């Protein structure tokens, strides 16, 4: 499953989540472990502002590819990555 969400704080906050060692960064989801990506600096970097808005993504959008780990482990690492 892939979950997409936006963090409060724009690109700075998104960069902090991506830089967290709690969840591995992966520009293209497709591993059995939980990974995350930042669509506007990877796959969607060439989109116009209008295209971004049509897709509902912006500079604070994070895409989380949920792996097969225990749910509690994923949630704990996500909380760490989000700074909570």
C-alpha positions in Angstrom: 0.0 0.0 0.0 1.1 3.5 -0.7 0.0 6.4 1.5 0.4 10.0 0.4 0.2 12.8 2.9 1.3 16.4 3.4 3.3 17.6 6.3 2.9 21.0 8.0 5.8 23.3 7.3 6.2 23.0 3.5 9.4 21.9 1.8 11.6 22.4 4.9 9.4 20.0 6.9 9.3 17.5 4.0 13.1 17.6 3.7 13.4 16.8 7.4 11.1 13.8 7.1 13.0 12.5 4.1 16.3 13.0 5.9 15.2 11.1 9.0 17.0 7.7 9.3 13.9 6.2 10.8 12.5 5.3 7.3 14.6 4.7 4.3 14.3 7.1 1.4 13.5 5.4 -1.9 12.8 7.5 -5.0 10.5 4.8 -6.4 8.4 2.6 -4.1 8.8 -1.1 -4.6 10.5 -2.7 -1.7 9.2 -5.1 0.9 10.2 -2.8 3.7 8.6 0.6 4.4 10.2 3.4 2.4 9.3 7.0 1.6 9.8 9.4 -1.2 9.2 13.1 -2.0 7.3 13.2 -5.3 8.3 16.8 -6.3 12.0 16.0 -6.1 11.8 12.7 -7.8 9.2 11.4 -10.2 7.0 14.6 -10.5 9.9 17.1 -10.5 9.1 18.3 -14.1 5.4 19.0 -13.5 4.0 22.5 -13.9 2.3 24.1 -10.9 -1.1 23.5 -12.6 -0.3 19.8 -13.0 0.8 19.5 -9.4 -2.4 21.1 -8.3 -4.4 18.7 -10.4 -2.7 15.7 -8.8 -3.0 17.3 -5.3 0.7 17.3 -4.6 2.9 20.1 -3.4 6.4 20.6 -1.9 5.2 19.2 1.4 3.8 15.9 -0.1 5.4 12.7 1.2 4.6 9.3 -0.3 5.0 6.4 2.1 5.2 2.8 0.7 4.1 0.6 3.5 6.1 -2.6 3.8 5.5 -6.0 5.5 7.0 -5.1 8.9 4.9 -5.1 12.0 2.4 -2.3 12.2 3.7 -1.0 15.5 7.3 -0.8 14.1 6.1 1.2 11.0 4.0 3.6 13.2 6.9 4.1 15.6 9.4 4.9 12.8 6.9 7.2 11.1 6.4 9.1 14.4 10.2 9.5 14.7 10.5 10.7 11.0 7.7 13.2 11.7 9.6 14.5 14.7 7.1 13.3 17.3 
